Amino acid sequence: MTIESPVPAAPNPASAATEAPEPQKKVGGLFLTLYGLLNFGLYLTVMMPALFSLPYKIGVIAPDDKVAVLAIVTTVGAIVGVVAGPIAGVLSDRTRTRIGRRRPWLIGGLATLALGSSIVALADSVPVLLLGWGVVSLAGAANAAAIAPVVAERVPKAQRGTVGAIIGVATQLGGVLGYSIGGLLTQDLLLLFLVPVAAFAVLGVVFMLAVREPIIELPRTTVAETFRSLVFNPRRYPDFSFLWVGKLLMQVALAFLSTYQLYFVIDRLGFTAEEAGGKLALVGGIGILVTMTFAVVSGMLSDKLKRRKVFIYLAAGLSAVGLGLMAFTDGFGMFFAAVLFILGAAGMFGSVDVAMASDLVPQRDQAGRWMSIYNLAATLSTALAPLAGAALLMAGSADSTNYTALFIGGAVLALGVALTTRFIKGVR
């Protein structure tokens, strides 16, 4: 998000294009199922490396400097995503091919993801791993540009909370199975990184074959106009701006846990990497019931009550409680309890926040652009969280294990989400 100047209503100011209308026709069970599976595949390729595969790989090739190296690698990847994400979103809006606008980006993203994941798996040095992770981040931008706009383009407002709940469950399933699969594949690094890519590819092909892409005519644009369209003034769209900041704060708070969770279980609780994978899969497997309950119930209630903000307030509070408990955890039982608070909050926030974002998209015919900017908050959090997290872990600790400071900081950020949400006026 940038603040230098406002943008015109459409990327091409010379165009007479009007905003695309809000979708009115309800989507059916087949669409919801296939879109949920598509998101599961996407988040398996995101969550498994973030939570297990990448930290494990770095622990293998740089065991003495794992905290610093993880911060560097994830930050570089996030910078690539920050630059590529909005550009991919805008270009996907403008893409015209015989197979549609979004499908070419999904196909290209899958191929690029397979390449980058292979490089990371086979890397025997930090520079090579950095290169591979940069390619993976480019692929993530392409995949998000293909998948994220579907909600705003196809799903009516009355169903967006439900779809958000499905996406939230898909995210958590990706994390749980990521731990389970990761713990079983530590002896084969190539499989560790390529199994989730293969699953995503299968689900992506099924979605593309079964779901017709809507045709929405958009004006052609130049490269310069594309870059200008990425700039917006928060004063012109204050609701979207506060939404974006809240998303960033919550994602940074949650990323403090997700980024360093494997190291936390190893360093403070004393498990091996393989044991940690099993323990985390167990916690996640049970916790997903909590996540699903919070995601589905809060998503459906937010649609029925036509209220979004109250659920964000609750999610912020639950996150702060969970992260506060995590700061003082010294055993697996307390760790388990803290994670359940955090997973419940993540489910609630994920389902309602994406619905609120779809409600607040300023220009419907540029849904790809605005949803990419929205997702930029999550991408940026993967750059900020490792750097800020590494600094907190190193504070007063020679071996970079100050997890108390790390999670107290996360709790404070989570409470900040309630403040930003309070200023949003466009939804209740």
Stockholm file with secondary structure:
# STOCKHOLM 1.0

chainA/1-428         MTIESPVPAAPNPASAATEAPEPQKKVGGLFLTLYGLLNFGLYLTVMMPALFSLPYKIGVIAPDDKVAVLAIVTTVGAIVGVVAGPIAGVLSDRTRTRIGRRRPWLIGGLATLALGSSIVALADSVPVLLLGWGVVSLAGAANAAAIAPVVAERVPKAQRGTVGAIIGVATQLGGVLGYSIGGLLTQDLLLLFLVPVAAFAVLGVVFMLAVREPIIELPRTTVAETFRSLVFNPRRYPDFSFLWVGKLLMQVALAFLSTYQLYFVIDRLGFTAEEAGGKLALVGGIGILVTMTFAVVSGMLSDKLKRRKVFIYLAAGLSAVGLGLMAFTDGFGMFFAAVLFILGAAGMFGSVDVAMASDLVPQRDQAGRWMSIYNLAATLSTALAPLAGAALLMAGSADSTNYTALFIGGAVLALGVALTTRFIKGVR
#=GR chainA/1-428 SS CCCSCCCCSSSSTTCCCCCCCCCCSCCCHHHHHHHHHHHHHHHHHHHHIIIIIHHHHHHHHCGGGHHHHHHHHHHHHHHHHHHHHHHHHHHHHHCCCTTCSSHHHHHHHHHHHHHHHHHHHHCCSHHHHHHHHHHHHHHHHHHHHHHTTHHHHHCCHHHHHHHHHHHHHHHHHHHHHHHHHHHHCTTCHHHHHHHHHHHHHHHHHHHHHHSCCCCCCCCCCCHHHHHHTTCCCTTTSHHHHHHHHHHHHHHHHHHHHHHHHHHHHHHTTCCCHHHHHHHHHHHHHHHHHHHHHHHHHHHHHHHHHTCCHHHHHHHHHHHHHHHHHHHTCCSHHHHHHHHHHHHHHHHHHHHHHHHHHHHHCSCGGGHHHHHHHHHHHHHHHHHHHHHHHHHHHHTTCTTSCCHHHHHHHHHHHHHHHHHHHHTCCSCC
#=GC SS_cons         CCCSCCCCSSSSTTCCCCCCCCCCSCCCHHHHHHHHHHHHHHHHHHHHIIIIIHHHHHHHHCGGGHHHHHHHHHHHHHHHHHHHHHHHHHHHHHCCCTTCSSHHHHHHHHHHHHHHHHHHHHCCSHHHHHHHHHHHHHHHHHHHHHHTTHHHHHCCHHHHHHHHHHHHHHHHHHHHHHHHHHHHCTTCHHHHHHHHHHHHHHHHHHHHHHSCCCCCCCCCCCHHHHHHTTCCCTTTSHHHHHHHHHHHHHHHHHHHHHHHHHHHHHHTTCCCHHHHHHHHHHHHHHHHHHHHHHHHHHHHHHHHHTCCHHHHHHHHHHHHHHHHHHHTCCSHHHHHHHHHHHHHHHHHHHHHHHHHHHHHCSCGGGHHHHHHHHHHHHHHHHHHHHHHHHHHHHTTCTTSCCHHHHHHHHHHHHHHHHHHHHTCCSCC
//
